[in-house]
Amino acid sequence: MNKLKISDTVRRLVEMLVAGDYDGIDEATQGRRLTAEQLSQAVEEYDRELQMPPEVVFHNLDVNEIEGAIPRAAWVLVDLWTVEEGRSDLTLEIRLTDTGGELYDIEIYNLHVL
């Protein structure tokens, strides 16, 4: 899978999350797995203001390609950042699938505290 395309896809998702654009996230993920409401609730319960991570974060993502997946897919863990903490304990767990589009297809599996 293409590293630049992975970082672009993840950056777009995190931008929407930071902006509170849960409808945009729902559209990007086609409402699969975690819903906009569940994401919103998880962020609200964490009770801190999300902010964009430094650019370097998007170039050093924890990516694990899923062997034998057709189409090609990978699990990605994304550390989130907050205004109050900088790097936070919140981690976004997503699956990216190569469906031939400009960005990878996104499924959000979890947003949790590690």
The 8 nearest C-alpha neighbors of each residue, nearest first, counted from 0:
[[1, 2, 71, 5, 72, 97, 64, 4],
 [0, 2, 4, 3, 5, 6, 97, 103],
 [3, 1, 5, 4, 6, 0, 58, 7],
 [2, 4, 6, 5, 1, 7, 58, 8],
 [3, 5, 7, 1, 2, 6, 8, 102],
 [6, 4, 2, 8, 3, 7, 9, 1],
 [5, 7, 57, 9, 3, 8, 4, 10],
 [8, 6, 4, 10, 5, 9, 3, 11],
 [9, 7, 5, 11, 102, 6, 10, 4],
 [8, 10, 12, 6, 11, 7, 13, 5],
 [11, 9, 7, 13, 12, 8, 6, 14],
 [12, 10, 14, 8, 9, 13, 7, 15],
 [11, 13, 9, 15, 14, 10, 16, 8],
 [12, 14, 16, 10, 15, 11, 17, 9],
 [15, 13, 11, 17, 12, 16, 10, 18],
 [14, 16, 20, 18, 12, 13, 17, 19],
 [15, 17, 13, 19, 18, 14, 20, 12],
 [18, 16, 14, 49, 19, 15, 50, 13],
 [19, 17, 15, 20, 16, 14, 49, 13],
 [20, 18, 16, 17, 21, 15, 39, 22],
 [21, 19, 15, 23, 18, 22, 16, 24],
 [20, 22, 24, 35, 23, 19, 25, 16],
 [23, 21, 25, 24, 20, 26, 35, 19],
 [24, 22, 26, 20, 21, 25, 27, 15],
 [23, 25, 21, 27, 26, 22, 28, 20],
 [24, 26, 30, 22, 28, 23, 35, 27],
 [25, 27, 29, 23, 24, 28, 22, 30],
 [28, 26, 24, 25, 29, 23, 105, 104],
 [29, 27, 105, 30, 25, 106, 26, 31],
 [30, 28, 26, 31, 27, 25, 24, 106],
 [29, 31, 25, 28, 34, 26, 32, 33],
 [32, 30, 29, 28, 33, 106, 34, 107],
 [31, 33, 108, 107, 34, 106, 30, 28],
 [34, 32, 107, 37, 108, 31, 38, 35],
 [33, 35, 37, 36, 30, 38, 32, 25],
 [34, 36, 21, 38, 25, 37, 39, 22],
 [35, 37, 39, 34, 38, 40, 21, 33],
 [38, 36, 40, 34, 39, 35, 33, 41],
 [39, 37, 41, 35, 40, 36, 34, 42],
 [38, 40, 36, 42, 37, 41, 35, 43],
 [39, 41, 43, 37, 38, 42, 44, 36],
 [42, 40, 38, 44, 43, 39, 37, 45],
 [43, 41, 45, 39, 44, 40, 38, 46],
 [42, 44, 40, 46, 45, 41, 39, 47],
 [43, 45, 46, 41, 42, 40, 47, 39],
 [44, 46, 42, 43, 47, 41, 89, 40],
 [47, 45, 44, 43, 42, 48, 41, 49],
 [46, 48, 45, 81, 49, 83, 82, 43],
 [49, 47, 81, 82, 50, 46, 83, 17],
 [50, 48, 81, 17, 80, 82, 47, 51],
 [51, 49, 81, 80, 17, 82, 52, 48],
 [50, 52, 80, 53, 17, 14, 49, 13],
 [51, 53, 80, 54, 50, 56, 79, 86],
 [52, 54, 55, 56, 51, 57, 80, 50],
 [53, 55, 56, 57, 52, 58, 51, 10],
 [54, 56, 58, 57, 53, 59, 52, 60],
 [57, 55, 59, 54, 58, 53, 60, 52],
 [58, 56, 6, 55, 59, 54, 60, 10],
 [57, 59, 55, 56, 60, 6, 54, 2],
 [60, 58, 56, 57, 55, 61, 6, 62],
 [61, 59, 57, 62, 58, 56, 77, 76],
 [60, 62, 76, 75, 59, 63, 77, 74],
 [63, 61, 75, 60, 74, 64, 73, 76],
 [64, 62, 74, 73, 65, 75, 61, 72],
 [63, 65, 73, 72, 66, 74, 62, 0],
 [66, 64, 73, 72, 68, 63, 67, 74],
 [67, 65, 68, 64, 71, 72, 73, 69],
 [66, 68, 69, 65, 71, 70, 72, 64],
 [69, 67, 71, 66, 70, 65, 72, 73],
 [70, 68, 71, 67, 72, 96, 97, 66],
 [69, 71, 68, 97, 72, 96, 98, 67],
 [72, 70, 69, 68, 97, 96, 73, 0],
 [71, 73, 96, 95, 65, 68, 64, 97],
 [74, 72, 64, 65, 63, 95, 94, 75],
 [75, 73, 94, 63, 62, 93, 64, 95],
 [74, 76, 62, 93, 61, 92, 94, 73],
 [75, 77, 92, 61, 91, 93, 90, 78],
 [78, 76, 91, 90, 79, 75, 60, 92],
 [79, 77, 90, 89, 91, 76, 80, 86],
 [80, 78, 89, 90, 87, 86, 77, 52],
 [79, 81, 86, 85, 87, 52, 50, 49],
 [82, 80, 49, 50, 85, 48, 84, 83],
 [81, 83, 48, 84, 85, 50, 49, 80],
 [82, 84, 81, 85, 47, 48, 80, 49],
 [85, 83, 81, 87, 82, 86, 80, 47],
 [84, 86, 80, 81, 82, 87, 83, 52],
 [87, 85, 80, 84, 79, 81, 88, 78],
 [86, 88, 80, 89, 84, 79, 85, 81],
 [87, 89, 112, 113, 90, 86, 79, 78],
 [90, 88, 112, 87, 111, 79, 78, 113],
 [91, 89, 78, 111, 77, 110, 79, 112],
 [90, 92, 110, 77, 76, 109, 93, 78],
 [93, 91, 76, 109, 108, 75, 107, 110],
 [94, 92, 107, 75, 108, 106, 74, 91],
 [93, 95, 74, 106, 73, 105, 75, 107],
 [94, 96, 105, 73, 104, 72, 103, 93],
 [95, 97, 72, 104, 103, 71, 98, 94],
 [98, 96, 103, 71, 99, 70, 72, 104],
 [97, 99, 100, 96, 104, 103, 70, 71],
 [98, 100, 97, 101, 103, 102, 104, 96],
 [101, 99, 102, 98, 103, 97, 104, 96],
 [100, 102, 99, 103, 4, 8, 98, 104],
 [103, 101, 100, 8, 4, 104, 7, 5],
 [104, 102, 97, 96, 95, 8, 105, 100],
 [103, 105, 96, 95, 97, 98, 102, 106],
 [106, 104, 95, 28, 94, 103, 107, 96],
 [105, 107, 94, 28, 93, 108, 31, 32],
 [108, 106, 93, 33, 109, 32, 92, 105],
 [109, 107, 93, 92, 32, 33, 106, 94],
 [108, 110, 92, 107, 91, 111, 33, 93],
 [111, 109, 91, 90, 92, 89, 41, 38],
 [112, 110, 90, 89, 109, 113, 91, 41],
 [111, 113, 89, 88, 90, 110, 87, 45],
 [112, 88, 111, 89, 90, 87, 78, 110]]
